[in-house]
Amino acid sequence: MRFASHRDIARAIERGVRKAGLPVAYSSGFSPHPKISYPGGAPTGAASEAEYLEIALTGPRAPAEVQELLDAALPDGIDVIEVTELAREPGGLRLEASEWQVVLPGVAPAAAARAVQAFLASPVAEVERLTSKGIRRFDARAAVVTLELDRHASADQDAGCAILRMVVRQMTPAVRPDDILAALRNASALVPSSPPLVTRLAQGPLSTGLTQPTGRGTAQGQEKATRLEVGNAVPAHPGPVSAYEQFPRGAEGPDPDLSAREPDGRDCPDARDRATQHRVRT
């Protein structure tokens, strides 16, 4: 499913809603469309355990019923893990940042740590992206709140790959994990031996309540300033949030028999037999 585009996912969701018999609302006008929105969709090539949908219905339905019907109607690899009623939540969802895991095959953890330190120490990291309007240049550093080497990868120096964990703001223009990898490549010549494996682990609101240094191999002065609240539909309200280690994974672990392994046999700690599924919250 990581190779399905956003349009493919949207088409599968719309078909699933019709198959489930849900009374979805439609837009008015000459060409009505189902009222389904996809805030912060994952880029093509990235797996996700924390995608969100908002579906407008014409009549009341119990969240548990919607979850059961829609999950049964969707194809394998797209799992509905939670449904909540947003009408009772003032402000709706706040998806301000995402936590990503990036596996870099063929990159030594020590080399990745040096590249991360150089990136965090730089005030600006400009990258280029080809768009429909030509080459666009923007700062990838401004969107990165935390970036560090995964502790399991740091402990296993003979793993043959490095694993990065990052929290990235959702801003305009959107900064994606591949933009951050491009900045690491430009600054430190960090190039994996094969395409990296990118997985979104969580989405949620941003909090700036904690400002102590992380002290886990990141550049000096980086602040432990951002955490994600990810759970049921999160209302727009201030308050304390959970610690970095308490990010929910959205669902129980997938069936090992359904796990997907990369065709070239790459095998890294914390990425072994990882299911490439889209986990959906509606």
C-alpha positions in Angstrom: 0.0 0.0 0.0 2.9 2.4 0.4 3.0 2.6 -3.4 -0.6 3.6 -3.7 -1.1 7.3 -4.6 -3.4 9.6 -2.6 -5.9 9.5 -5.5 -5.8 5.7 -5.3 -6.5 5.8 -1.6 -9.3 8.3 -2.0 -11.0 6.2 -4.7 -10.8 3.1 -2.5 -12.3 5.0 0.4 -15.2 6.3 -1.8 -15.9 2.8 -3.1 -15.7 1.4 0.4 -18.2 3.9 1.7 -20.7 3.0 -1.0 -20.2 -0.7 -0.4 -20.7 -0.3 3.3 -24.0 1.4 2.7 -23.1 4.5 4.8 -25.4 7.5 4.2 -22.6 9.8 3.0 -23.5 13.4 2.3 -22.8 14.9 -1.2 -21.8 18.3 -2.3 -24.3 20.4 -4.2 -23.8 21.6 -7.8 -23.6 20.2 -11.3 -21.2 17.4 -10.4 -21.8 16.2 -6.7 -19.0 14.5 -4.9 -19.1 12.7 -1.5 -18.1 14.9 1.4 -14.9 13.1 2.4 -11.8 15.1 3.3 -8.2 13.8 3.8 -6.2 16.2 5.9 -2.4 15.7 5.7 -2.3 12.8 3.3 0.9 10.7 3.2 3.1 11.1 0.0 3.3 8.2 -2.4 6.0 5.7 -1.4 5.4 6.2 2.4 3.5 3.8 4.6 1.3 5.2 7.3 -0.1 4.1 10.6 -1.9 7.4 11.3 -4.1 8.6 8.4 -7.2 10.6 9.1 -10.5 11.0 7.2 -13.5 13.2 7.8 -16.7 11.8 6.4 -20.0 13.7 6.5 -23.1 11.6 6.9 -26.7 12.6 6.3 -28.0 10.7 9.4 -26.6 9.6 12.8 -24.7 6.4 13.0 -22.9 4.9 16.0 -19.1 5.2 15.6 -18.6 1.5 16.3 -21.1 0.6 13.5 -19.3 2.9 11.0 -16.0 1.4 11.9 -17.2 -2.2 11.5 -19.0 -1.6 8.2 -16.2 0.5 6.6 -13.4 -1.7 7.7 -15.1 -4.7 6.2 -15.7 -2.9 2.9 -12.1 -1.6 2.4 -9.4 -3.6 0.6 -6.7 -5.4 2.4 -4.0 -3.0 3.6 -6.4 -0.2 4.5 -7.6 -0.7 8.1 -10.0 1.5 10.0 -8.7 1.5 13.5 -10.9 4.2 15.2 -14.0 6.3 14.5 -15.2 9.3 16.5 -17.9 11.8 16.1 -16.4 15.2 15.4 -19.7 17.2 15.6 -19.3 17.2 19.4 -15.6 18.3 19.3 -15.3 22.1 18.9 -12.5 23.0 16.5 -12.3 19.5 15.1 -9.0 17.8 14.5 -5.7 19.6 14.9 -3.1 17.9 12.7 -0.2 20.2 13.1 2.8 17.8 12.9 3.7 14.2 12.0 6.2 11.8 13.5 8.1 9.8 10.8 10.4 6.8 10.9 12.9 6.6 8.1 15.1 3.5 7.5 18.3 4.2 5.6 19.7 0.9 4.1 23.5 0.8 3.8 24.1 3.8 6.1 26.1 3.3 9.2 24.5 4.7 12.4 27.6 6.8 13.2 27.5 8.5 9.8 23.8 9.2 10.2 24.4 10.7 13.6 27.0 13.1 12.2 24.7 14.1 9.4 21.9 14.7 11.9 24.1 16.9 14.1 25.2 19.0 11.1 21.6 19.4 9.9 20.4 20.5 13.3 23.3 22.9 13.8 22.5 24.7 10.5 19.9 27.5 10.7 18.8 27.0 7.1 18.8 23.9 4.9 17.5 24.8 1.4 16.4 22.1 -1.0 14.9 22.2 -4.4 11.8 20.4 -5.7 10.4 20.1 -9.2 6.8 21.3 -9.3 4.3 21.9 -12.1 5.4 25.6 -12.0 9.1 24.7 -12.2 11.9 24.4 -9.6 10.8 25.5 -6.2 13.4 26.3 -3.5 12.5 26.3 0.2 13.9 25.8 3.7 13.6 22.2 5.0 15.1 23.0 8.4 12.3 25.3 9.4 9.8 22.5 9.5 11.9 20.0 11.6 11.1 20.1 15.3 13.1 17.0 16.4 15.4 14.7 14.4 17.4 11.9 16.0 18.9 8.5 15.4 16.6 5.7 16.7 18.0 4.4 20.0 17.8 0.8 18.8 19.9 1.6 15.8 22.4 3.4 18.0 22.7 0.4 20.2 23.3 -2.0 17.2 26.2 -0.6 15.3 26.4 -3.7 13.1 22.9 -3.4 11.8 23.9 -2.3 8.3 21.4 0.5 8.3 20.4 3.6 10.2 16.9 4.5 11.5 15.9 8.1 11.9 13.0 9.5 13.9 11.7 12.9 13.1 8.8 15.2 14.1 7.9 17.6 11.2 5.5 20.5 11.2 2.7 20.5 8.6 3.3 23.8 6.9 3.2 25.5 3.5 5.0 24.6 1.4 4.8 21.1 2.8 8.1 19.6 3.9 8.3 15.9 3.4 10.8 13.3 4.7 12.4 13.1 1.3 13.1 16.8 1.4 14.9 16.4 4.8 16.9 13.5 3.3 17.8 15.7 0.4 19.1 18.3 2.8 21.1 15.6 4.6 22.5 14.5 1.3 23.5 18.0 0.3 25.1 18.8 3.7 26.8 15.5 4.6 26.7 13.3 1.4 24.4 10.9 3.2 23.2 8.5 0.5 21.5 5.2 1.3 22.4 2.1 -0.8 18.7 1.7 -1.8 15.6 3.8 -1.5 14.7 4.6 2.1 11.7 3.1 3.9 9.4 5.9 5.2 6.6 5.3 7.6 4.4 7.9 9.3 3.8 6.8 12.9 1.6 9.5 14.3 -0.2 12.8 13.6 -1.5 15.4 16.0 -1.4 18.8 17.5 1.8 20.6 18.4 2.7 21.6 22.0 5.6 23.9 23.1 5.4 23.2 26.8 8.7 21.3 27.2 11.9 23.1 26.5 14.7 20.9 28.1 17.5 19.6 25.8 16.9 16.1 24.7 20.4 14.9 25.4 20.1 11.9 23.0 22.7 12.6 20.5 21.1 15.6 18.9 22.9 18.9 18.3 23.5 20.9 21.5 20.7 23.3 22.1 18.0 21.4 20.3 14.9 21.7 22.5 12.5 19.0 23.5 9.8 21.5 22.5 7.3 19.5 20.5 5.1 16.5 21.3 2.1 15.1 19.4 -1.2 14.4 21.0 -2.6 11.5 19.0 -5.7 9.7 20.1 -9.4 10.1 19.4 -10.4 13.2 17.5 -8.4 15.8 19.4 -10.3 19.1 20.1 -8.6 22.4 19.8 -7.7 23.0 23.4 -4.5 23.8 25.3 -3.0 21.4 27.8 -0.1 19.0 28.6 0.7 16.3 26.1 2.3 12.9 26.3 6.1 12.3 26.2 7.9 11.4 23.0 8.1 7.7 24.0 4.3 7.5 24.4 3.3 8.1 20.8 0.4 5.6 20.1 0.9 3.4 17.1 -2.7 3.6 16.2 -3.5 -0.1 16.2 -2.4 -3.4 17.5 0.4 -5.1 15.6 -0.5 -6.5 12.2 -0.8 -10.2 11.6 2.8 -11.5 10.9 1.4 -13.5 8.0 0.3 -10.3 6.3 3.5 -8.4 6.9 5.4 -7.2 3.8 9.1 -7.5 3.3 10.9 -5.4 0.7 11.7 -7.4 -2.5 15.4 -6.9 -2.2 15.5 -8.6 1.2 16.5 -5.5 3.3 16.3 -6.4 7.0 16.9 -3.8 9.7 16.1 -3.6 13.4 12.8 -2.0 14.2 11.8 -2.4 10.5 11.8 -6.2 10.3 8.6 -7.7 8.8 6.9 -4.3 9.0 3.5 -4.2 7.4 3.2 -1.5 4.7 -0.4 -0.7 5.6 -2.4 2.5 5.7 -3.9 2.8 9.2 -7.0 5.0 9.0 -8.8 7.1 11.6 -12.1 8.5 10.5 
